[in-house]
Amino acid sequence: MDRDELRSAYLDGELSVTEALAYEKSLTEQECAGLIAERRFEASLGETIRSDIRCPDPLWHRVKARIRDEHRVRFMGVGWRWGAIGAAATALVLISIIVPEALRGQTAFLEPVASLEALRQDADVPADLNAVAHFLASHKMALTLRMTPTIRETDSHTHQVTFLGARERKVGSEKVVQLMYNCCGTPAVVLLSHQNTEVADRILRASREQRIQASRRVGSYVVGLVSKHHAPVLLRLVGQT
Amino acid sequence: MKDMDPFLELIEEYHDQFYRYVYRMAWDTGKADDIFAEAVLVAYQNREKFQLGTNFRAWMFRILTNKCFVANRETARAFDSLDEKDIEVPARGGNEVYEAAIEDPDAFLGACGDEVYIAIRALSSAQRACLLMRVVEGFSYQEIANVLEMPLGTVMTHLARGRARLRRELAAYATAEGIVNEPIRLIATDDENKDIADHGS
């Protein structure tokens, strides 16, 4: 036992009488005062810590409820147990049907549209700059749209672009604005969302995971491109006012 | 339900102590609720393993401690390599030694505020566990050794080093913040005397 351990054990009263007496004899006056101070300090510290934290009542009630639930399940009869297993299986089947359906509804806006015809028919707003400007304003989006029949992607490829109109779609409790294009004969949808929203997060995540063609931030908005045709340059048609 | 109630009552009697320990042991206090809940449930599930008439608090503290270590990988790593960590001598200036003389512990603690908890959290997991069990919960060395499943001598080492580190941290804070106005009385411990001797200071 080194001197520090001896000191600590003495403070805790863990030394035998002989050891304690021997230790006391070896103390200088300064050490003695230090020990007294430390004993008082630790008593205070212990008291402070003991009184400053209590288990929050809601937490304790939750834990007790879980224990009671566990106890109930454990002591249910075999019949009950089979009943519970049956109910769980039914719930599992229902969940396996309902959850994917709900998720599909939340991610459908990230899937490419099958045909140009479907896109045309679904437009809420015609391919008119003024109408689209009003539409964007009604969604509190300070964005401008540039119209162009062609847009160059690379030196070797220029896209043929026709604007088909705009629409809005619900995604959970939020809305996403969609600008619809015919890009080189393929349906292309530019998604618009305010940043820091669930929709914006989904767009950015889908882009990172390469489930959509591209995404970018335009001021305080996030835009994304959904198409089977690779034309990220389409996103440059959207600018902030 | 008959066999549940006495055990639950036993836990209920001490649940504030258990929670307090977890709260101070967990590296991330935000996880304290989850660790506590999990530990209590595990204890309940294993209640048949507890022998009536033996030390219930020590039995529970072993589960709580294990849960705290598991919940925090960093803490667990510190626990695994505690000897290495404890031997490490903190950087000091040539004639620096530690131990502040504390004339009024209550006033000192009040002035230090949350710094006390910060200093406790700066201890290694084993030092913190030993100190909390000893100073706050009043366990004997042997009980702590049983809870942590380590030799009694190791418990003594952790306590001694934990205390020294705590004193040092608080003394440094008190000096820097002007809490201790009087000149601090300093006493070198064995480790530091050796260190000073090794460096020829």
Boltz contact constraints between the chains, C-beta under 6 A:
constraints:
  - contact:
      token1: [A, 2]
      token2: [B, 190]
      max_distance: 6.0
  - contact:
      token1: [A, 3]
      token2: [B, 190]
      max_distance: 6.0
  - contact:
      token1: [A, 4]
      token2: [B, 160]
      max_distance: 6.0
  - contact:
      token1: [A, 4]
      token2: [B, 189]
      max_distance: 6.0
  - contact:
      token1: [A, 4]
      token2: [B, 190]
      max_distance: 6.0
  - contact:
      token1: [A, 5]
      token2: [B, 156]
      max_distance: 6.0
  - contact:
      token1: [A, 5]
      token2: [B, 160]
      max_distance: 6.0
  - contact:
      token1: [A, 8]
      token2: [B, 159]
      max_distance: 6.0
  - contact:
      token1: [A, 8]
      token2: [B, 160]
      max_distance: 6.0
  - contact:
      token1: [A, 8]
      token2: [B, 163]
      max_distance: 6.0
  - contact:
      token1: [A, 9]
      token2: [B, 156]
      max_distance: 6.0
  - contact:
      token1: [A, 14]
      token2: [B, 141]
      max_distance: 6.0
  - contact:
      token1: [A, 31]
      token2: [B, 187]
      max_distance: 6.0
  - contact:
      token1: [A, 34]
      token2: [B, 99]
      max_distance: 6.0
  - contact:
      token1: [A, 34]
      token2: [B, 187]
      max_distance: 6.0
  - contact:
      token1: [A, 37]
      token2: [B, 101]
      max_distance: 6.0
  - contact:
      token1: [A, 37]
      token2: [B, 102]
      max_distance: 6.0
  - contact:
      token1: [A, 40]
      token2: [B, 105]
      max_distance: 6.0
  - contact:
      token1: [A, 41]
      token2: [B, 102]
      max_distance: 6.0
  - contact:
      token1: [A, 41]
      token2: [B, 105]
      max_distance: 6.0
  - contact:
      token1: [A, 42]
      token2: [B, 135]
      max_distance: 6.0
  - contact:
      token1: [A, 44]
      token2: [B, 105]
      max_distance: 6.0
  - contact:
      token1: [A, 44]
      token2: [B, 106]
      max_distance: 6.0
  - contact:
      token1: [A, 44]
      token2: [B, 109]
      max_distance: 6.0
  - contact:
      token1: [A, 46]
      token2: [B, 135]
      max_distance: 6.0
  - contact:
      token1: [A, 46]
      token2: [B, 136]
      max_distance: 6.0
  - contact:
      token1: [A, 48]
      token2: [B, 109]
      max_distance: 6.0
  - contact:
      token1: [A, 49]
      token2: [B, 136]
      max_distance: 6.0
  - contact:
      token1: [A, 50]
      token2: [B, 136]
      max_distance: 6.0
  - contact:
      token1: [A, 53]
      token2: [B, 20]
      max_distance: 6.0
  - contact:
      token1: [A, 53]
      token2: [B, 23]
      max_distance: 6.0
  - contact:
      token1: [A, 54]
      token2: [B, 16]
      max_distance: 6.0
  - contact:
      token1: [A, 55]
      token2: [B, 15]
      max_distance: 6.0
  - contact:
      token1: [A, 55]
      token2: [B, 16]
      max_distance: 6.0
  - contact:
      token1: [A, 55]
      token2: [B, 19]
      max_distance: 6.0
  - contact:
      token1: [A, 59]
      token2: [B, 33]
      max_distance: 6.0
  - contact:
      token1: [A, 60]
      token2: [B, 15]
      max_distance: 6.0
  - contact:
      token1: [A, 63]
      token2: [B, 37]
      max_distance: 6.0
  - contact:
      token1: [A, 63]
      token2: [B, 40]
      max_distance: 6.0
  - contact:
      token1: [A, 67]
      token2: [B, 44]
      max_distance: 6.0
  - contact:
      token1: [A, 71]
      token2: [B, 4]
      max_distance: 6.0
